[in-house]
Amino acid sequence: MNVRRRYWVEVVCSAVAALLGVLTAIVPDWIEEVFHVDPDAGSGALEWGIVVALLAVAITLGQGARREHARAQRQGAA
């Protein structure tokens, strides 16, 4: 099976986005610590928005990698 570079880019980026999403859910105050600002006045809304966005990106990229892998399998079988 011969997968394109696109597959590996999607896999790596999906894993990074998922890791960052989980990390943000566990340690939501990283934005305040890193940038020394409190953009949501302590409500946590920004952090949860980031978690949702990162996990959506991870899922989307994971689905793209899955399609790319299936494409490579179809071409390998032909």
Phi, psi and omega per residue, in radians:
M1 nan 2.335 -3.087
N2 -2.075 1.732 3.112
V3 -1.567 2.581 3.126
R4 -1.382 2.895 3.115
R5 -1.027 -0.537 3.133
R6 -0.955 -0.697 3.129
Y7 -1.009 -0.854 -3.085
W8 -1.186 -0.639 3.087
V9 -1.098 -0.773 3.134
E10 -1.148 -0.692 3.128
V11 -1.115 -0.854 -3.102
V12 -1.136 -0.823 -3.133
C13 -1.123 -0.648 3.080
S14 -1.110 -0.759 3.128
A15 -1.132 -0.730 3.130
V16 -1.129 -0.776 3.136
A17 -1.101 -0.734 3.115
A18 -1.116 -0.766 3.128
L19 -1.081 -0.791 3.121
L20 -1.143 -0.632 3.091
G21 -1.119 -0.795 3.120
V22 -1.159 -0.753 3.129
L23 -1.071 -0.704 3.108
T24 -1.171 -0.611 3.092
A25 -1.180 -0.622 -3.122
I26 -1.374 -0.754 -3.110
V27 -2.122 1.354 -3.034
P28 -1.252 -0.260 -3.078
D29 -1.512 0.197 -3.083
W30 -1.120 -0.543 -3.129
I31 -1.118 -0.804 3.122
E32 -1.116 -0.683 -3.124
E33 -1.211 -0.749 -3.072
V34 -1.328 -0.818 -3.016
F35 -1.740 -0.115 3.138
H36 0.978 0.677 3.040
V37 -2.352 2.778 3.094
D38 -2.210 1.392 -2.989
P39 -1.145 -0.410 -3.121
D40 -1.927 0.284 3.089
A41 0.956 0.635 3.053
G42 1.438 0.067 -3.090
S43 -1.335 -0.435 -3.119
G44 1.512 0.002 -3.112
A45 -1.104 -0.717 -3.141
L46 -1.101 -0.759 -3.120
E47 -1.088 -0.756 3.126
W48 -1.194 -0.582 3.043
G49 -1.099 -0.709 3.098
I50 -1.138 -0.730 3.113
V51 -1.038 -0.854 -3.126
V52 -1.085 -0.775 -3.122
A53 -1.119 -0.782 -3.137
L54 -1.131 -0.708 3.126
L55 -1.215 -0.582 3.054
A56 -1.139 -0.721 3.087
V57 -1.101 -0.760 -3.138
A58 -1.073 -0.760 3.137
I59 -1.145 -0.782 -3.135
T60 -1.075 -0.811 3.124
L61 -1.161 -0.646 3.092
G62 -1.093 -0.701 3.091
Q63 -1.158 -0.665 3.085
G64 -1.112 -0.736 3.099
A65 -1.115 -0.679 3.125
R66 -1.100 -0.759 3.100
R67 -1.114 -0.707 3.134
E68 -1.129 -0.689 3.115
H69 -1.150 -0.740 3.107
A70 -1.108 -0.682 3.102
R71 -1.059 -0.762 -3.138
A72 -1.138 -0.657 3.111
Q73 -1.159 -0.714 3.116
R74 -1.096 -0.742 -3.137
Q75 -1.216 -0.560 3.113
G76 -1.244 -0.529 -3.128
A77 -1.384 -0.391 -3.084
A78 -1.388 nan nan
